[in-house]
Amino acid sequence: MIGHELGGRYEILARIGEGGMALVYKAHDILLGRNVAVKVLRQQFVHDEEFVRRFRREAQSAAALSHPNVVSIYDVGQEDETHYIVMEYVEGSNLNEIITERAPLQTEEAVRIAMQICDALEHAHYNQIIHRDIKPHNILIGKNGRVKVTDFGIARAVTSSTITQAGSVVGSVHYFSPEHAKGVSTGEKSDLYSLGIVLYQMLTGKLPFLGESPISVALKHLQERFEEPRVVNPHIPQSLENIILRSMRKNPGERYGSAADMLRDLESCLDAGRLNETKLHFHEDMEDTRVMPAIRGGAVYDAPAERTTVEQESYASRQPQEGQARTQGKRWIKPVVMIGGTLLVLGLLFFGLRMFLNDLDTSEVDVPYVVGKTLTQARSELEAAGLKVEDPIIYEASEKPKEEVIQQSKQNMIVKTGTYLRLYVSSGPQMEEMQNYVDQKYSDVRDNLLTLGLTADQIKSEEVFSDKPAGTILSQSPVAGEQFRIEQVAIRFEVSKGLEMVAMPNLVGRTQKEAINLIRDNELRLGPGNGIVEEPSFEPAGTVLEQFPHEAGTEVAKGAEVSITVSSGLPADARQFTFNINVSPAQAGGTSEVKVVYSDATGQNIECCKQTISDWTTIPVKVTLGPGKEAQVMVYRDGELADVFTRTYDQVQAGASQGESVPGMAPQEPEPPVEQPAEPQEPEQGAATENGGANQGESHNSGGNHDEQG
């Protein structure tokens, strides 16, 4: 429930208490921005339609109460199978915690708390609402000292069938009125009886009735007398003890007439004039219990109220007036005779009683304090002191070691030899048996354990990968059947977080061996059989063509199966052809870099080879063709496309061929030099013929040389 938003409005913050019927959580009202207390009905009651109907009706009735000493009811609702009541949140402690920590309380404090409880009851009774479950657990004390009574009307929803439900009645039966213990209809005075027990517990630190079972405690409410408060705590004023004695009368007619009457008595009980008032006396309760019916349904026997001391005095004061009507006679004779006879009888009785008491006089002893000792040691010590141990011994769950005495009925007092003492002995800590939670959903188990009373810190979990659904409990500690104490146990669960996931690797294009290694490295498995299917392909034999059912990159659980399709080689109708490419350098006598690229059925633009040539060179290029396909070879020389050759599938089938040559270029001859004609010069006089003849001879030579060169 922690972190859950109940009704779309109340955010559950923490669990702050629990009872037999419900769990109580601290929550935050998102709508109004305030903290509230949310009481959630336990799961074992949600299918009891009668109970749920009364639960809702009574909670709605309690919401009508408006009083400073009553916890306010804000809302009642249901979400799925969760029934809840939203109440005022009181920052502080409940009265039971205060009693446990520091009882007996100071008289003034106890009276102040009781007055506020009584004031709340008066308001509730005026509105025809009977609480029926007044106990310290339902009394909240705020940090400011304000007393708040809670659970108004809730107890009325408990039917007689719940008396055996664990936790439902066991905690409340110590505060039941006799009529409530019989399981019959109760009224306002039943609440006053319970308040009397709460006041008794605040002032003495103990409960008036204890027993081994709820039934035995209920019978004591009906039949037994309780140890008077001033016997347990002599510091209690008599006026306050009188209030407890009157409120705890077994006969409802002898209790206070209303909460208002009891409140008035509480308001004045600590006045100086009342502290040492006369103790109230009533006729023995045992006379009343003989006429009370057995514990069963039906009407409550309402015996006539016995006269109290005040009523008896009033009755006696009326007798002289009634005797005045008698006839006047010899008034002095009869009284003298009666007085004389009475004195004689009293004298004889006095001397006889003294002799009898002298014979029966027994010694008195101090009651040994045996709390903290073993039962055997306590019994021996008490018997050695002349006291007796009441049977049966009352065993109660306790933090004390087993067989250790945790309480005794009488202590710090002197009693007659032979007096019986009741001992309360530890049966050891309350133990629970660990259930088998393996294979159950962790969230459900955790909620159930929190309902038992464990805290969130006591429940730990570790998530591990497993083939079980996520959230399933795989193992537990303690193991099933082991005993544990709720307040000390630390429970650990190993919880499945499902299968571990991995990204599917890309297997296509890899060799069969590479693909198998990748599958194993990723903790995957080959599919049914050997997980490998072979089929013809233009890819090289052994190359993975396909993977299924998981594509590359998808998230799959470790251990998942994957199958691969592998190439078994070329199809039967495939054909291969070899181009013999003859290539020469770009220039005869020079060198060129040649690169051949081809495309065929096996792929596109596949670089076949690359080399440097200096003369004619034959380069074989093997290609593969399928029906309707063609192969293409591209020859690059010195980085430029030199030529392209193609073959179709049909040409290869027909055996057609042609030369594949890529010639270069022949070397270029150097051009002869061109002579420039000489510029004509003016001949000098007398030398023109000689110079002219000489020039003609060089020109020939030159011409002859040119022709020769040519």
LINBELFEN-V56575 format. One record per run of one state. SS is the DSSP state (A for helix, B for strand, O for the rest). FROM is the first residue (numbers start at 1). TO is the last residue. Records with the same first field share a line. If there is no record, write none. Layout:
SS=FROM-TO  FROM-TO
This chain:
O=1-4  7-9  19-21  30-33  42-42  46-48  63-69  71-72  80-81  89-91  103-106  127-135  143-146  150-154  158-159  165-172  176-177  182-187  205-213  224-228  233-237  248-251  255-258  269-284  290-308  324-330  361-363  367-373  385-387  390-393  397-403  409-413  417-419  422-422  427-431  434-440  453-455  465-471  478-482  485-490  497-500  504-510  522-524  527-531  536-542  549-554  558-560  568-574  584-586  588-591  601-602  614-616  626-629  638-639  655-660  663-664  666-687  710-710
B=5-6  10-18  22-29  34-41  70-70  73-79  82-88  92-94  139-142  147-149  364-366  374-374  388-389  394-396  404-408  414-416  420-421  423-426  432-433  441-441  459-464  472-477  483-484  491-496  501-503  511-511  525-526  532-535  543-548  555-557  561-567  575-583  587-587  592-600  603-613  617-625  630-637  640-648  661-662  665-665
A=43-45  49-62  95-102  107-126  136-138  155-157  160-164  173-175  178-181  188-204  214-223  229-232  238-247  252-254  259-268  285-289  309-323  331-360  375-384  442-452  456-458  512-521  649-654  688-709
